[in-house]
């Protein structure tokens, strides 16, 4: 970080860094909980929860992720209409991560 004549550049750089960290947490890490939970359920032994309960939990994870994906899609469309292309791109990435549990359940883990 470079220090400007009055220190404003340094504050702006710190603010930008914290904003990028916040976006990574909000748009990548938090939505990644759903696919990780589904994979965790897949590798959980049947004796822990039982076969039917594991299936119900997997369907619940997929359902909640899809509800969140619908919400993030709406937020992305709203951001795109406002002309906020960068924000819209982040919301699309979030939506794709949230749809991943459905793809995993229908495909390799199903």
Chimera marker file (.cmm) of the C-alpha trace (Angstrom):
<marker_set name="trace">
<marker id="1" x="0.000" y="0.000" z="0.000" r="1" g="1" b="0" radius="0.5"/>
<marker id="2" x="1.292" y="3.394" z="-0.878" r="1" g="1" b="0" radius="0.5"/>
<marker id="3" x="0.782" y="6.390" z="1.320" r="1" g="1" b="0" radius="0.5"/>
<marker id="4" x="-0.521" y="9.480" z="-0.412" r="1" g="1" b="0" radius="0.5"/>
<marker id="5" x="0.242" y="13.062" z="0.494" r="1" g="1" b="0" radius="0.5"/>
<marker id="6" x="-2.748" y="13.260" z="2.809" r="1" g="1" b="0" radius="0.5"/>
<marker id="7" x="-3.246" y="9.562" z="3.524" r="1" g="1" b="0" radius="0.5"/>
<marker id="8" x="-6.457" y="9.257" z="1.506" r="1" g="1" b="0" radius="0.5"/>
<marker id="9" x="-5.023" y="6.781" z="-0.999" r="1" g="1" b="0" radius="0.5"/>
<marker id="10" x="-4.083" y="4.389" z="1.795" r="1" g="1" b="0" radius="0.5"/>
<marker id="11" x="-7.585" y="4.495" z="3.258" r="1" g="1" b="0" radius="0.5"/>
<marker id="12" x="-9.120" y="3.894" z="-0.167" r="1" g="1" b="0" radius="0.5"/>
<marker id="13" x="-6.841" y="0.914" z="-0.774" r="1" g="1" b="0" radius="0.5"/>
<marker id="14" x="-7.755" y="-0.563" z="2.586" r="1" g="1" b="0" radius="0.5"/>
<marker id="15" x="-11.421" y="0.016" z="1.871" r="1" g="1" b="0" radius="0.5"/>
<marker id="16" x="-11.081" y="-1.683" z="-1.494" r="1" g="1" b="0" radius="0.5"/>
<marker id="17" x="-9.326" y="-4.651" z="0.058" r="1" g="1" b="0" radius="0.5"/>
<marker id="18" x="-11.965" y="-5.065" z="2.703" r="1" g="1" b="0" radius="0.5"/>
<marker id="19" x="-14.688" y="-4.739" z="0.049" r="1" g="1" b="0" radius="0.5"/>
<marker id="20" x="-13.092" y="-7.483" z="-2.050" r="1" g="1" b="0" radius="0.5"/>
<marker id="21" x="-12.783" y="-9.702" z="1.036" r="1" g="1" b="0" radius="0.5"/>
<marker id="22" x="-16.393" y="-9.022" z="1.860" r="1" g="1" b="0" radius="0.5"/>
<marker id="23" x="-17.442" y="-9.962" z="-1.682" r="1" g="1" b="0" radius="0.5"/>
<marker id="24" x="-15.406" y="-13.158" z="-1.576" r="1" g="1" b="0" radius="0.5"/>
<marker id="25" x="-17.010" y="-14.137" z="1.712" r="1" g="1" b="0" radius="0.5"/>
<marker id="26" x="-20.527" y="-13.163" z="0.622" r="1" g="1" b="0" radius="0.5"/>
<marker id="27" x="-20.446" y="-14.496" z="-2.939" r="1" g="1" b="0" radius="0.5"/>
<marker id="28" x="-18.064" y="-17.456" z="-2.777" r="1" g="1" b="0" radius="0.5"/>
<marker id="29" x="-17.568" y="-18.832" z="0.727" r="1" g="1" b="0" radius="0.5"/>
<marker id="30" x="-21.098" y="-18.612" z="2.152" r="1" g="1" b="0" radius="0.5"/>
<marker id="31" x="-22.806" y="-20.150" z="-0.906" r="1" g="1" b="0" radius="0.5"/>
<marker id="32" x="-20.182" y="-22.904" z="-0.938" r="1" g="1" b="0" radius="0.5"/>
<marker id="33" x="-21.616" y="-24.223" z="2.315" r="1" g="1" b="0" radius="0.5"/>
<marker id="34" x="-24.472" y="-25.920" z="0.441" r="1" g="1" b="0" radius="0.5"/>
<marker id="35" x="-22.335" y="-28.076" z="-1.906" r="1" g="1" b="0" radius="0.5"/>
<marker id="36" x="-19.934" y="-28.901" z="0.931" r="1" g="1" b="0" radius="0.5"/>
<marker id="37" x="-22.870" y="-29.938" z="3.155" r="1" g="1" b="0" radius="0.5"/>
<marker id="38" x="-24.223" y="-32.188" z="0.418" r="1" g="1" b="0" radius="0.5"/>
<marker id="39" x="-20.849" y="-33.827" z="-0.131" r="1" g="1" b="0" radius="0.5"/>
<marker id="40" x="-20.495" y="-34.211" z="3.638" r="1" g="1" b="0" radius="0.5"/>
<marker id="41" x="-23.860" y="-35.970" z="3.774" r="1" g="1" b="0" radius="0.5"/>
<marker id="42" x="-22.779" y="-38.251" z="0.946" r="1" g="1" b="0" radius="0.5"/>
<marker id="43" x="-19.728" y="-39.423" z="2.883" r="1" g="1" b="0" radius="0.5"/>
<marker id="44" x="-21.552" y="-39.738" z="6.217" r="1" g="1" b="0" radius="0.5"/>
<marker id="45" x="-22.031" y="-43.394" z="7.148" r="1" g="1" b="0" radius="0.5"/>
<marker id="46" x="-25.600" y="-44.709" z="6.980" r="1" g="1" b="0" radius="0.5"/>
<marker id="47" x="-25.407" y="-45.717" z="10.609" r="1" g="1" b="0" radius="0.5"/>
<marker id="48" x="-25.123" y="-42.085" z="11.736" r="1" g="1" b="0" radius="0.5"/>
<marker id="49" x="-28.408" y="-40.715" z="10.348" r="1" g="1" b="0" radius="0.5"/>
<marker id="50" x="-29.970" y="-43.628" z="8.530" r="1" g="1" b="0" radius="0.5"/>
<marker id="51" x="-30.530" y="-43.858" z="4.819" r="1" g="1" b="0" radius="0.5"/>
<marker id="52" x="-33.903" y="-42.105" z="4.635" r="1" g="1" b="0" radius="0.5"/>
<marker id="53" x="-32.881" y="-39.263" z="6.933" r="1" g="1" b="0" radius="0.5"/>
<marker id="54" x="-29.739" y="-38.619" z="4.915" r="1" g="1" b="0" radius="0.5"/>
<marker id="55" x="-31.879" y="-38.417" z="1.795" r="1" g="1" b="0" radius="0.5"/>
<marker id="56" x="-34.302" y="-35.992" z="3.438" r="1" g="1" b="0" radius="0.5"/>
<marker id="57" x="-31.427" y="-33.830" z="4.613" r="1" g="1" b="0" radius="0.5"/>
<marker id="58" x="-29.906" y="-33.843" z="1.125" r="1" g="1" b="0" radius="0.5"/>
<marker id="59" x="-33.214" y="-32.794" z="-0.419" r="1" g="1" b="0" radius="0.5"/>
<marker id="60" x="-33.562" y="-30.059" z="2.217" r="1" g="1" b="0" radius="0.5"/>
<marker id="61" x="-30.087" y="-28.724" z="1.426" r="1" g="1" b="0" radius="0.5"/>
<marker id="62" x="-30.882" y="-28.686" z="-2.300" r="1" g="1" b="0" radius="0.5"/>
<marker id="63" x="-34.247" y="-27.004" z="-1.710" r="1" g="1" b="0" radius="0.5"/>
<marker id="64" x="-32.754" y="-24.258" z="0.472" r="1" g="1" b="0" radius="0.5"/>
<marker id="65" x="-29.927" y="-23.705" z="-2.007" r="1" g="1" b="0" radius="0.5"/>
<marker id="66" x="-32.406" y="-23.372" z="-4.881" r="1" g="1" b="0" radius="0.5"/>
<marker id="67" x="-34.522" y="-20.867" z="-2.935" r="1" g="1" b="0" radius="0.5"/>
<marker id="68" x="-31.363" y="-18.847" z="-2.297" r="1" g="1" b="0" radius="0.5"/>
<marker id="69" x="-30.398" y="-19.197" z="-5.977" r="1" g="1" b="0" radius="0.5"/>
<marker id="70" x="-33.730" y="-17.699" z="-7.011" r="1" g="1" b="0" radius="0.5"/>
<marker id="71" x="-33.137" y="-14.764" z="-4.671" r="1" g="1" b="0" radius="0.5"/>
<marker id="72" x="-29.597" y="-14.210" z="-5.958" r="1" g="1" b="0" radius="0.5"/>
<marker id="73" x="-30.835" y="-14.389" z="-9.536" r="1" g="1" b="0" radius="0.5"/>
<marker id="74" x="-33.316" y="-11.617" z="-8.798" r="1" g="1" b="0" radius="0.5"/>
<marker id="75" x="-30.569" y="-9.543" z="-7.169" r="1" g="1" b="0" radius="0.5"/>
<marker id="76" x="-28.322" y="-10.095" z="-10.188" r="1" g="1" b="0" radius="0.5"/>
<marker id="77" x="-31.029" y="-9.038" z="-12.620" r="1" g="1" b="0" radius="0.5"/>
<marker id="78" x="-31.718" y="-5.933" z="-10.538" r="1" g="1" b="0" radius="0.5"/>
<marker id="79" x="-28.014" y="-5.058" z="-10.474" r="1" g="1" b="0" radius="0.5"/>
<marker id="80" x="-27.758" y="-5.562" z="-14.238" r="1" g="1" b="0" radius="0.5"/>
<marker id="81" x="-30.721" y="-3.245" z="-14.850" r="1" g="1" b="0" radius="0.5"/>
<marker id="82" x="-29.063" y="-0.577" z="-12.721" r="1" g="1" b="0" radius="0.5"/>
<marker id="83" x="-25.915" y="-0.864" z="-14.822" r="1" g="1" b="0" radius="0.5"/>
<marker id="84" x="-23.822" y="-2.407" z="-12.043" r="1" g="1" b="0" radius="0.5"/>
<marker id="85" x="-22.054" y="-4.982" z="-14.203" r="1" g="1" b="0" radius="0.5"/>
<marker id="86" x="-19.474" y="-6.033" z="-11.616" r="1" g="1" b="0" radius="0.5"/>
<marker id="87" x="-22.101" y="-6.624" z="-8.920" r="1" g="1" b="0" radius="0.5"/>
<marker id="88" x="-24.227" y="-8.512" z="-11.419" r="1" g="1" b="0" radius="0.5"/>
<marker id="89" x="-21.306" y="-10.787" z="-12.262" r="1" g="1" b="0" radius="0.5"/>
<marker id="90" x="-20.761" y="-11.596" z="-8.578" r="1" g="1" b="0" radius="0.5"/>
<marker id="91" x="-24.465" y="-12.476" z="-8.175" r="1" g="1" b="0" radius="0.5"/>
<marker id="92" x="-24.308" y="-14.776" z="-11.218" r="1" g="1" b="0" radius="0.5"/>
<marker id="93" x="-21.318" y="-16.593" z="-9.710" r="1" g="1" b="0" radius="0.5"/>
<marker id="94" x="-23.228" y="-16.945" z="-6.443" r="1" g="1" b="0" radius="0.5"/>
<marker id="95" x="-26.223" y="-18.364" z="-8.303" r="1" g="1" b="0" radius="0.5"/>
<marker id="96" x="-24.068" y="-20.923" z="-10.093" r="1" g="1" b="0" radius="0.5"/>
<marker id="97" x="-22.556" y="-22.077" z="-6.794" r="1" g="1" b="0" radius="0.5"/>
<marker id="98" x="-26.026" y="-22.381" z="-5.245" r="1" g="1" b="0" radius="0.5"/>
<marker id="99" x="-27.306" y="-24.485" z="-8.162" r="1" g="1" b="0" radius="0.5"/>
<marker id="100" x="-24.370" y="-26.872" z="-7.790" r="1" g="1" b="0" radius="0.5"/>
<marker id="101" x="-26.067" y="-29.033" z="-5.092" r="1" g="1" b="0" radius="0.5"/>
<marker id="102" x="-28.911" y="-29.824" z="-7.511" r="1" g="1" b="0" radius="0.5"/>
<marker id="103" x="-26.394" y="-30.801" z="-10.174" r="1" g="1" b="0" radius="0.5"/>
<marker id="104" x="-24.506" y="-32.962" z="-7.665" r="1" g="1" b="0" radius="0.5"/>
<marker id="105" x="-27.683" y="-34.648" z="-6.429" r="1" g="1" b="0" radius="0.5"/>
<marker id="106" x="-28.986" y="-35.332" z="-9.927" r="1" g="1" b="0" radius="0.5"/>
<marker id="107" x="-25.589" y="-36.410" z="-11.244" r="1" g="1" b="0" radius="0.5"/>
<marker id="108" x="-22.614" y="-37.969" z="-9.496" r="1" g="1" b="0" radius="0.5"/>
<marker id="109" x="-24.008" y="-38.108" z="-5.961" r="1" g="1" b="0" radius="0.5"/>
<marker id="110" x="-27.523" y="-39.231" z="-6.890" r="1" g="1" b="0" radius="0.5"/>
<link id1="1" id2="2" r="1" g="1" b="0" radius="0.2"/>
<link id1="2" id2="3" r="1" g="1" b="0" radius="0.2"/>
<link id1="3" id2="4" r="1" g="1" b="0" radius="0.2"/>
<link id1="4" id2="5" r="1" g="1" b="0" radius="0.2"/>
<link id1="5" id2="6" r="1" g="1" b="0" radius="0.2"/>
<link id1="6" id2="7" r="1" g="1" b="0" radius="0.2"/>
<link id1="7" id2="8" r="1" g="1" b="0" radius="0.2"/>
<link id1="8" id2="9" r="1" g="1" b="0" radius="0.2"/>
<link id1="9" id2="10" r="1" g="1" b="0" radius="0.2"/>
<link id1="10" id2="11" r="1" g="1" b="0" radius="0.2"/>
<link id1="11" id2="12" r="1" g="1" b="0" radius="0.2"/>
<link id1="12" id2="13" r="1" g="1" b="0" radius="0.2"/>
<link id1="13" id2="14" r="1" g="1" b="0" radius="0.2"/>
<link id1="14" id2="15" r="1" g="1" b="0" radius="0.2"/>
<link id1="15" id2="16" r="1" g="1" b="0" radius="0.2"/>
<link id1="16" id2="17" r="1" g="1" b="0" radius="0.2"/>
<link id1="17" id2="18" r="1" g="1" b="0" radius="0.2"/>
<link id1="18" id2="19" r="1" g="1" b="0" radius="0.2"/>
<link id1="19" id2="20" r="1" g="1" b="0" radius="0.2"/>
<link id1="20" id2="21" r="1" g="1" b="0" radius="0.2"/>
<link id1="21" id2="22" r="1" g="1" b="0" radius="0.2"/>
<link id1="22" id2="23" r="1" g="1" b="0" radius="0.2"/>
<link id1="23" id2="24" r="1" g="1" b="0" radius="0.2"/>
<link id1="24" id2="25" r="1" g="1" b="0" radius="0.2"/>
<link id1="25" id2="26" r="1" g="1" b="0" radius="0.2"/>
<link id1="26" id2="27" r="1" g="1" b="0" radius="0.2"/>
<link id1="27" id2="28" r="1" g="1" b="0" radius="0.2"/>
<link id1="28" id2="29" r="1" g="1" b="0" radius="0.2"/>
<link id1="29" id2="30" r="1" g="1" b="0" radius="0.2"/>
<link id1="30" id2="31" r="1" g="1" b="0" radius="0.2"/>
<link id1="31" id2="32" r="1" g="1" b="0" radius="0.2"/>
<link id1="32" id2="33" r="1" g="1" b="0" radius="0.2"/>
<link id1="33" id2="34" r="1" g="1" b="0" radius="0.2"/>
<link id1="34" id2="35" r="1" g="1" b="0" radius="0.2"/>
<link id1="35" id2="36" r="1" g="1" b="0" radius="0.2"/>
<link id1="36" id2="37" r="1" g="1" b="0" radius="0.2"/>
<link id1="37" id2="38" r="1" g="1" b="0" radius="0.2"/>
<link id1="38" id2="39" r="1" g="1" b="0" radius="0.2"/>
<link id1="39" id2="40" r="1" g="1" b="0" radius="0.2"/>
<link id1="40" id2="41" r="1" g="1" b="0" radius="0.2"/>
<link id1="41" id2="42" r="1" g="1" b="0" radius="0.2"/>
<link id1="42" id2="43" r="1" g="1" b="0" radius="0.2"/>
<link id1="43" id2="44" r="1" g="1" b="0" radius="0.2"/>
<link id1="44" id2="45" r="1" g="1" b="0" radius="0.2"/>
<link id1="45" id2="46" r="1" g="1" b="0" radius="0.2"/>
<link id1="46" id2="47" r="1" g="1" b="0" radius="0.2"/>
<link id1="47" id2="48" r="1" g="1" b="0" radius="0.2"/>
<link id1="48" id2="49" r="1" g="1" b="0" radius="0.2"/>
<link id1="49" id2="50" r="1" g="1" b="0" radius="0.2"/>
<link id1="50" id2="51" r="1" g="1" b="0" radius="0.2"/>
<link id1="51" id2="52" r="1" g="1" b="0" radius="0.2"/>
<link id1="52" id2="53" r="1" g="1" b="0" radius="0.2"/>
<link id1="53" id2="54" r="1" g="1" b="0" radius="0.2"/>
<link id1="54" id2="55" r="1" g="1" b="0" radius="0.2"/>
<link id1="55" id2="56" r="1" g="1" b="0" radius="0.2"/>
<link id1="56" id2="57" r="1" g="1" b="0" radius="0.2"/>
<link id1="57" id2="58" r="1" g="1" b="0" radius="0.2"/>
<link id1="58" id2="59" r="1" g="1" b="0" radius="0.2"/>
<link id1="59" id2="60" r="1" g="1" b="0" radius="0.2"/>
<link id1="60" id2="61" r="1" g="1" b="0" radius="0.2"/>
<link id1="61" id2="62" r="1" g="1" b="0" radius="0.2"/>
<link id1="62" id2="63" r="1" g="1" b="0" radius="0.2"/>
<link id1="63" id2="64" r="1" g="1" b="0" radius="0.2"/>
<link id1="64" id2="65" r="1" g="1" b="0" radius="0.2"/>
<link id1="65" id2="66" r="1" g="1" b="0" radius="0.2"/>
<link id1="66" id2="67" r="1" g="1" b="0" radius="0.2"/>
<link id1="67" id2="68" r="1" g="1" b="0" radius="0.2"/>
<link id1="68" id2="69" r="1" g="1" b="0" radius="0.2"/>
<link id1="69" id2="70" r="1" g="1" b="0" radius="0.2"/>
<link id1="70" id2="71" r="1" g="1" b="0" radius="0.2"/>
<link id1="71" id2="72" r="1" g="1" b="0" radius="0.2"/>
<link id1="72" id2="73" r="1" g="1" b="0" radius="0.2"/>
<link id1="73" id2="74" r="1" g="1" b="0" radius="0.2"/>
<link id1="74" id2="75" r="1" g="1" b="0" radius="0.2"/>
<link id1="75" id2="76" r="1" g="1" b="0" radius="0.2"/>
<link id1="76" id2="77" r="1" g="1" b="0" radius="0.2"/>
<link id1="77" id2="78" r="1" g="1" b="0" radius="0.2"/>
<link id1="78" id2="79" r="1" g="1" b="0" radius="0.2"/>
<link id1="79" id2="80" r="1" g="1" b="0" radius="0.2"/>
<link id1="80" id2="81" r="1" g="1" b="0" radius="0.2"/>
<link id1="81" id2="82" r="1" g="1" b="0" radius="0.2"/>
<link id1="82" id2="83" r="1" g="1" b="0" radius="0.2"/>
<link id1="83" id2="84" r="1" g="1" b="0" radius="0.2"/>
<link id1="84" id2="85" r="1" g="1" b="0" radius="0.2"/>
<link id1="85" id2="86" r="1" g="1" b="0" radius="0.2"/>
<link id1="86" id2="87" r="1" g="1" b="0" radius="0.2"/>
<link id1="87" id2="88" r="1" g="1" b="0" radius="0.2"/>
<link id1="88" id2="89" r="1" g="1" b="0" radius="0.2"/>
<link id1="89" id2="90" r="1" g="1" b="0" radius="0.2"/>
<link id1="90" id2="91" r="1" g="1" b="0" radius="0.2"/>
<link id1="91" id2="92" r="1" g="1" b="0" radius="0.2"/>
<link id1="92" id2="93" r="1" g="1" b="0" radius="0.2"/>
<link id1="93" id2="94" r="1" g="1" b="0" radius="0.2"/>
<link id1="94" id2="95" r="1" g="1" b="0" radius="0.2"/>
<link id1="95" id2="96" r="1" g="1" b="0" radius="0.2"/>
<link id1="96" id2="97" r="1" g="1" b="0" radius="0.2"/>
<link id1="97" id2="98" r="1" g="1" b="0" radius="0.2"/>
<link id1="98" id2="99" r="1" g="1" b="0" radius="0.2"/>
<link id1="99" id2="100" r="1" g="1" b="0" radius="0.2"/>
<link id1="100" id2="101" r="1" g="1" b="0" radius="0.2"/>
<link id1="101" id2="102" r="1" g="1" b="0" radius="0.2"/>
<link id1="102" id2="103" r="1" g="1" b="0" radius="0.2"/>
<link id1="103" id2="104" r="1" g="1" b="0" radius="0.2"/>
<link id1="104" id2="105" r="1" g="1" b="0" radius="0.2"/>
<link id1="105" id2="106" r="1" g="1" b="0" radius="0.2"/>
<link id1="106" id2="107" r="1" g="1" b="0" radius="0.2"/>
<link id1="107" id2="108" r="1" g="1" b="0" radius="0.2"/>
<link id1="108" id2="109" r="1" g="1" b="0" radius="0.2"/>
<link id1="109" id2="110" r="1" g="1" b="0" radius="0.2"/>
</marker_set>
